[in-house]
């Protein structure tokens, strides 16, 4: 699993600060999460292959989270895209995008599927044999969802030394990966546990976009390997957080602690703040493993380290 922060600042794009967008690579999928203004330019700078993006998840219909979407859809068309594109977001997103395409007479030549959301509970919006994505209902000034991305447990790994000792043929490897026992040429049944190793533990990522402090999301995102939680304000602006239905860094950390996640990424900073290290300091009063989102920053090593910490904690209990 690899997470790339495309943009992580609030309200409006600036010279050196982009609005919200993230790219998550998970089990062969490349998924775009939110699409603030200028997202496609950031993707180009990163050398991302546009055709690989087949799923886009929009949290809510405030401009700093989706104003880049129509431009990206149009560019896909101009580049001759053929792959289907699935867009998940609040009810109304289909109407907005369709009207823009209609008035510009720029209908896509590829299939464009909208999956509109209006429920108040967590629902599965995408699932295949490797990945599951669920909504995380949030509390903002407009209808808003976060998203919870989960890897499914993969196949078992072959213990090559044990397989060699027992004369396992190549044609039997897939059965072993699927968890089946092995019947050797002498008619002896060798247990799968002797011939395989546990698969890599699955990782998960919770994206919690704009929201007031909302403790009832804790069961949905519990034990996430990594959590991104907006932290627009510091505690000295708690009144503004309440008024605008945003969170402080301290509140984000409280959610992380209650959900017992592996790591916390802070983002969506108000431009009123100069020193972002103050966000880490505030968050670490409740939760230690804290990172700052930065435009173009890649989180992969940190996700793996957070997964290790989670397993150490579980073993110690």
MIMARGU-18996 format. One record per residue (C-alpha): z, y, x; residue in three letters; residue number from 0. Coordinates in nm, 4 decimals, padded with zeros to 6 digits. Each point is the difference from the previous one (the first is absolute). Layout:
! MIMARGU-18996
       up    north     east res   n
        Z        Y        X ALA NUM
...
***
This chain:
! MIMARGU-18996
       up    north     east res   n
  00.0000  00.0000  00.0000 UNK   0
 -00.0938  00.3426  00.1309 UNK   1
  00.0655  00.3375 -00.1633 UNK   2
 -00.1847  00.3147  00.1018 UNK   3
  00.1220  00.3371 -00.1231 UNK   4
 -00.3068  00.2073 -00.0874 UNK   5
  00.2025  00.2960 -00.1267 UNK   6
  00.3672  00.0515 -00.0793 UNK   7
  00.0651  00.3606 -00.0950 UNK   8
  00.0659  00.1626 -00.3364 UNK   9
 -00.1984  00.2352 -00.2224 UNK  10
 -00.3004  00.1254  00.1977 UNK  11
 -00.1959 -00.1077  00.3075 UNK  12
  00.0410  00.2199  00.3076 UNK  13
 -00.1560  00.0153  00.3439 UNK  14
  00.2301 -00.2634  00.1449 UNK  15
  00.1491 -00.1610 -00.3095 UNK  16
 -00.1865 -00.2160 -00.2495 UNK  17
  00.1044 -00.0905 -00.3536 UNK  18
  00.0993 -00.3495 -00.1071 UNK  19
 -00.2197 -00.2993  00.0806 UNK  20
  00.0729 -00.3306  00.1692 UNK  21
 -00.2018 -00.3002  00.1105 UNK  22
  00.1601 -00.3441 -00.0221 UNK  23
 -00.1552 -00.3029  00.1665 UNK  24
  00.1500 -00.3119 -00.1540 UNK  25
 -00.1284 -00.3582  00.0219 UNK  26
 -00.3623  00.1049  00.0514 UNK  27
  00.0064  00.2750 -00.2642 UNK  28
 -00.0346  00.3679  00.0905 UNK  29
  00.1672  00.1963 -00.2801 UNK  30
  00.0089  00.3771 -00.0416 UNK  31
  00.3186  00.1433 -00.1499 UNK  32
 -00.0422  00.3490 -00.1463 UNK  33
 -00.2897  00.2211  00.1006 UNK  34
  00.0920  00.3619  00.0610 UNK  35
 -00.2588  00.2642  00.0823 UNK  36
 -00.1745 -00.0685  00.3299 UNK  37
  00.0784 -00.3711  00.0076 UNK  38
 -00.3554 -00.1072  00.0784 UNK  39
 -00.0141  00.2310  00.3009 UNK  40
  00.3179 -00.1586  00.1328 UNK  41
 -00.1444 -00.3469 -00.0604 UNK  42
 -00.3122  00.0941  00.1950 UNK  43
  00.2083  00.1242  00.2936 UNK  44
  00.1793 -00.3343  00.0002 UNK  45
 -00.3281 -00.1918 -00.0022 UNK  46
  00.0770 -00.1826 -00.3243 UNK  47
 -00.2840 -00.2051 -00.1493 UNK  48
 -00.0269  00.1382 -00.3533 UNK  49
 -00.1489 -00.3197 -00.1426 UNK  50
  00.3226 -00.1869  00.0789 UNK  51
  00.1958  00.2137 -00.2470 UNK  52
 -00.0269 -00.1793 -00.3324 UNK  53
  00.3314  00.0987 -00.1611 UNK  54
  00.1387  00.3532 -00.0385 UNK  55
  00.3475  00.0573 -00.1455 UNK  56
  00.0770  00.3476 -00.1378 UNK  57
  00.3636  00.0823 -00.0742 UNK  58
 -00.0457  00.3030 -00.2277 UNK  59
 -00.2387  00.2752 -00.0951 UNK  60
  00.1308  00.2866  00.2108 UNK  61
 -00.2712  00.1367  00.2248 UNK  62
  00.1650 -00.0738  00.3317 UNK  63
 -00.0171 -00.3691 -00.0878 UNK  64
 -00.3516 -00.0407 -00.1409 UNK  65
 -00.2244  00.3052  00.0517 UNK  66
 -00.1801 -00.1857  00.2787 UNK  67
 -00.0982 -00.2883 -00.2266 UNK  68
 -00.3184  00.1388 -00.1572 UNK  69
 -00.1335  00.0964  00.3426 UNK  70
  00.0669 -00.3464  00.1382 UNK  71
 -00.1641 -00.1687 -00.3011 UNK  72
 -00.3053  00.2249  00.0390 UNK  73
 -00.0257 -00.0690  00.3725 UNK  74
  00.0125 -00.3738 -00.0656 UNK  75
 -00.3048  00.0479 -00.2249 UNK  76
 -00.1904  00.2069  00.2560 UNK  77
  00.0650 -00.2671  00.2634 UNK  78
 -00.1620 -00.2633 -00.2227 UNK  79
  00.3166 -00.1877 -00.0834 UNK  80
 -00.0491 -00.3300 -00.1820 UNK  81
  00.3531 -00.1401 -00.0095 UNK  82
  00.2091  00.0403 -00.3136 UNK  83
  00.2741  00.2646  00.0019 UNK  84
  00.3237 -00.0380 -00.1978 UNK  85
  00.2126  00.3054 -00.0732 UNK  86
  00.3555 -00.0322 -00.1320 UNK  87
  00.1746  00.3050 -00.1383 UNK  88
  00.1439  00.1858 -00.2994 UNK  89
 -00.1803  00.0121 -00.3307 UNK  90
 -00.2462  00.2872  00.0168 UNK  91
 -00.1333 -00.0680  00.3474 UNK  92
 -00.3127 -00.1662 -00.1405 UNK  93
 -00.0724  00.3021 -00.2177 UNK  94
  00.0419  00.2433  00.2889 UNK  95
 -00.2238 -00.1886  00.2423 UNK  96
 -00.2595 -00.0933 -00.2629 UNK  97
 -00.0365  00.3633 -00.1110 UNK  98
 -00.0563  00.1139  00.3568 UNK  99
 -00.2622 -00.2684  00.0566 UNK 100
 -00.1640  00.0759 -00.3351 UNK 101
 -00.0290  00.3768  00.0511 UNK 102
 -00.1289 -00.0498  00.3547 UNK 103
 -00.2433 -00.2693 -00.1204 UNK 104
  00.1301 -00.2148  00.2827 UNK 105
  00.0882 -00.3329 -00.1576 UNK 106
  00.0831 -00.2641  00.2576 UNK 107
 -00.2463 -00.2746  00.0841 UNK 108
  00.2913 -00.2361  00.0613 UNK 109
  00.2425 -00.1365 -00.2585 UNK 110
  00.2975  00.2298 -00.0545 UNK 111
  00.2997 -00.1527 -00.1794 UNK 112
  00.2955  00.2034 -00.1261 UNK 113
  00.3348 -00.1657 -00.0663 UNK 114
  00.1956  00.2619 -00.1939 UNK 115
  00.3772 -00.0102 -00.0268 UNK 116
  00.2335  00.1434 -00.2607 UNK 117
  00.2917 -00.2455 -00.0155 UNK 118
  00.3594  00.0775  00.0898 UNK 119
  00.0827 -00.3357  00.1594 UNK 120
 -00.1141 -00.1688  00.3185 UNK 121
 -00.3240 -00.1985 -00.0451 UNK 122
 -00.2277 -00.1981  00.2308 UNK 123
 -00.3262  00.1907  00.0426 UNK 124
 -00.1699 -00.2174  00.2617 UNK 125
  00.0469 -00.3553  00.1190 UNK 126
 -00.1944 -00.2594  00.1946 UNK 127
  00.0936 -00.3034  00.2092 UNK 128
  00.1323  00.2191  00.2838 UNK 129
  00.1351  00.3257 -00.1463 UNK 130
  00.1809  00.1346 -00.3059 UNK 131
  00.0276  00.3689 -00.0970 UNK 132
  00.2444  00.1283 -00.2622 UNK 133
  00.0801  00.3461 -00.1321 UNK 134
  00.3273  00.1796  00.0701 UNK 135
  00.0696  00.2390 -00.2935 UNK 136
  00.1181  00.3367  00.1339 UNK 137
  00.1413  00.3222 -00.1456 UNK 138
 -00.2140  00.3059  00.0658 UNK 139
 -00.1314  00.2939 -00.2014 UNK 140
 -00.2998 -00.2072 -00.1105 UNK 141
 -00.0430 -00.3742 -00.0507 UNK 142
  00.0367 -00.1585  00.3446 UNK 143
  00.0091 -00.3455  00.1559 UNK 144
  00.0703 -00.1222  00.3463 UNK 145
 -00.1402 -00.3350  00.1124 UNK 146
  00.1584 -00.3110  00.1524 UNK 147
 -00.2299 -00.2073  00.2234 UNK 148
  00.1086 -00.3562  00.0763 UNK 149
 -00.1530 -00.2637  00.2248 UNK 150
  00.0141 -00.3520 -00.1369 UNK 151
  00.1337 -00.2794  00.2179 UNK 152
 -00.2825 -00.1334  00.2146 UNK 153
 -00.0800 -00.3581  00.1055 UNK 154
  00.2263 -00.1881  00.2383 UNK 155
 -00.0884  00.0089  00.3706 UNK 156
 -00.1004 -00.3116  00.1915 UNK 157
  00.2397 -00.1120  00.2711 UNK 158
 -00.2749 -00.0846  00.2488 UNK 159
  00.2201 -00.2064  00.2330 UNK 160
  00.1412 -00.2145 -00.2827 UNK 161
 -00.3455 -00.0394 -00.1537 UNK 162
 -00.1357 -00.1233  00.3330 UNK 163
  00.2836 -00.2543  00.0396 UNK 164
 -00.0658 -00.1440 -00.3456 UNK 165
 -00.3790  00.0012  00.0386 UNK 166
 -00.0710  00.2350 -00.2875 UNK 167
 -00.3729  00.0447 -00.0561 UNK 168
 -00.1590  00.3406 -00.0542 UNK 169
 -00.1010 -00.1023 -00.3526 UNK 170
  00.3677 -00.0380 -00.0926 UNK 171
  00.1090  00.3448  00.1172 UNK 172
 -00.0632  00.1784 -00.3304 UNK 173
  00.2140 -00.2529 -00.1886 UNK 174
  00.2827  00.0618  00.2454 UNK 175
 -00.0332  00.3776 -00.0419 UNK 176
  00.0277 -00.0538 -00.3759 UNK 177
  00.3336 -00.1780  00.0518 UNK 178
 -00.1101 -00.3628 -00.0374 UNK 179
  00.1397 -00.2864  00.2077 UNK 180
 -00.2233 -00.1954  00.2398 UNK 181
 -00.0875 -00.3695 -00.0232 UNK 182
 -00.0971 -00.1253  00.3464 UNK 183
 -00.2334 -00.2883  00.0863 UNK 184
  00.2972 -00.2408  00.0223 UNK 185
  00.0909  00.0749 -00.3591 UNK 186
  00.3080  00.2047  00.0919 UNK 187
  00.0769  00.3107 -00.2041 UNK 188
  00.0916  00.2930  00.2258 UNK 189
  00.1816  00.2849 -00.1745 UNK 190
 -00.1675  00.3367 -00.0084 UNK 191
  00.3077  00.1601  00.1579 UNK 192
 -00.0582 -00.2015  00.3185 UNK 193
 -00.3581  00.1195  00.0352 UNK 194
  00.0102  00.3628 -00.1134 UNK 195
  00.1906  00.3223  00.0454 UNK 196
  00.1049  00.2484 -00.2655 UNK 197
 -00.2647  00.2608 -00.0880 UNK 198
  00.0428  00.3636  00.0980 UNK 199
  00.2538  00.1603 -00.2342 UNK 200
 -00.1807  00.2164 -00.2572 UNK 201
  00.0227  00.3775  00.0330 UNK 202
  00.0197  00.2564 -00.2777 UNK 203
 -00.0508  00.3745 -00.0292 UNK 204
  00.1372  00.2320 -00.2670 UNK 205
 -00.1722  00.3357 -00.0523 UNK 206
  00.2135  00.2413 -00.2004 UNK 207
 -00.1935  00.3171 -00.0598 UNK 208
  00.1320  00.3227 -00.1575 UNK 209
  00.3206 -00.0686 -00.1904 UNK 210
  00.3476  00.1182 -00.0752 UNK 211
  00.2821 -00.2299  00.1118 UNK 212
 -00.0512 -00.3145 -00.2093 UNK 213
  00.2435 -00.2789  00.0690 UNK 214
 -00.1492 -00.2473 -00.2466 UNK 215
 -00.2969 -00.0607  00.2333 UNK 216
  00.2362 -00.1807  00.2392 UNK 217
 -00.0460 -00.3499 -00.1523 UNK 218
 -00.3790  00.0408  00.0093 UNK 219
 -00.0186  00.0864  00.3692 UNK 220
  00.3022 -00.2015  00.1184 UNK 221
 -00.0340 -00.1433  00.3540 UNK 222
 -00.3337  00.1702  00.0625 UNK 223
 -00.0967 -00.0274  00.3652 UNK 224
 -00.0831  00.3705  00.0045 UNK 225
  00.0548  00.2772 -00.2552 UNK 226
 -00.1776  00.3330 -00.0149 UNK 227
  00.2003  00.2403 -00.2139 UNK 228
 -00.0853  00.3630 -00.0505 UNK 229
  00.2484  00.2479  00.1475 UNK 230
 -00.1335  00.3415 -00.0902 UNK 231
  00.3301  00.1801  00.0570 UNK 232
  00.3184 -00.0037  00.2030 UNK 233
  00.3394 -00.0028 -00.1718 UNK 234
  00.0398  00.3786  00.0264 UNK 235
 -00.2859  00.0220 -00.2526 UNK 236
  00.1388 -00.2612 -00.2382 UNK 237
 -00.0393  00.2475 -00.2872 UNK 238
 -00.3755  00.0242  00.0684 UNK 239
 -00.0277 -00.3788  00.0184 UNK 240
  00.1601 -00.0312 -00.3444 UNK 241
 -00.2133  00.2804 -00.1465 UNK 242
 -00.3313 -00.1378  00.1297 UNK 243
  00.0932 -00.3697 -00.0358 UNK 244
 -00.0261 -00.0757  00.3679 UNK 245
  00.2437 -00.1682  00.2399 UNK 246
  00.1950  00.1010  00.3068 UNK 247
  00.0031 -00.1996  00.3225 UNK 248
  00.3565 -00.1034 -00.0791 UNK 249
 -00.0968 -00.1288 -00.3429 UNK 250
 -00.2908 -00.1989  00.1460 UNK 251
  00.2432 -00.1598  00.2446 UNK 252
  00.2396 -00.0893 -00.2811 UNK 253
 -00.2815 -00.1880 -00.1761 UNK 254
 -00.0858 -00.1779  00.3267 UNK 255
  00.3617 -00.1034  00.0511 UNK 256
  00.0479 -00.1243 -00.3557 UNK 257
 -00.3298 -00.1937  00.0124 UNK 258
  00.0929 -00.1465  00.3402 UNK 259
 -00.3475  00.0615  00.1400 UNK 260
 -00.0934 -00.0595  00.3625 UNK 261
 -00.1102  00.3539  00.0796 UNK 262
 -00.0537  00.3403 -00.1627 UNK 263
 -00.2900  00.2408  00.0516 UNK 264
  00.0557  00.3584 -00.1146 UNK 265
 -00.2827  00.2307 -00.1076 UNK 266
 -00.1416  00.2613 -00.2413 UNK 267
  00.1852  00.2749  00.1844 UNK 268
  00.0166  00.3510 -00.1389 UNK 269
 -00.1712  00.2444  00.2354 UNK 270
  00.3145  00.2180 -00.0012 UNK 271
  00.1468 -00.2218  00.2733 UNK 272
 -00.0867  00.0295  00.3665 UNK 273
  00.2093 -00.2700  00.1693 UNK 274
 -00.0639 -00.3311 -00.1762 UNK 275
  00.2632 -00.1761  00.2106 UNK 276
  00.2528  00.1463 -00.2414 UNK 277
 -00.1385 -00.2435 -00.2599 UNK 278
  00.0864 -00.2966  00.2227 UNK 279
  00.3461  00.1369  00.0710 UNK 280
  00.0716  00.0414 -00.3703 UNK 281
 -00.1376 -00.3420 -00.0936 UNK 282
  00.1926 -00.1830  00.2710 UNK 283
  00.3314  00.0886 -00.1608 UNK 284
 -00.0842 -00.2755 -00.2532 UNK 285
 -00.2634 -00.2187  00.1710 UNK 286
 -00.0700 -00.0502  00.3689 UNK 287
 -00.3559 -00.1308  00.0388 UNK 288
 -00.1865  00.3216 -00.0841 UNK 289
 -00.3483  00.1193  00.1027 UNK 290
 -00.1901  00.3217 -00.0571 UNK 291
 -00.3483 -00.0236 -00.1496 UNK 292
 -00.2560  00.1907  00.2062 UNK 293
 -00.3691  00.0558 -00.0671 UNK 294
 -00.2025 -00.2804  00.1655 UNK 295
  00.3122 -00.1913  00.1058 UNK 296
 -00.0328 -00.3803 -00.0108 UNK 297
  00.2922 -00.2210 -00.1003 UNK 298
 -00.0404 -00.3613  00.1069 UNK 299
  00.2526 -00.0660  00.2737 UNK 300
  00.2664  00.1733 -00.2117 UNK 301
 -00.0814 -00.2216 -00.2997 UNK 302
  00.0344 -00.3139  00.2137 UNK 303
  00.3301  00.1238  00.1437 UNK 304
  00.1292  00.0769 -00.3497 UNK 305
 -00.0908 -00.3507 -00.1139 UNK 306
  00.1958 -00.1456  00.2922 UNK 307
  00.3032  00.2114 -00.0880 UNK 308
 -00.0137 -00.1195 -00.3603 UNK 309
  00.0015 -00.3653  00.1081 UNK 310
  00.2882  00.0562  00.2408 UNK 311
  00.2023  00.1573 -00.2814 UNK 312
 -00.0812 -00.2879 -00.2380 UNK 313
  00.1019 -00.2626  00.2588 UNK 314
  00.3291  00.1754  00.0651 UNK 315
  00.0991 -00.0115 -00.3680 UNK 316
***
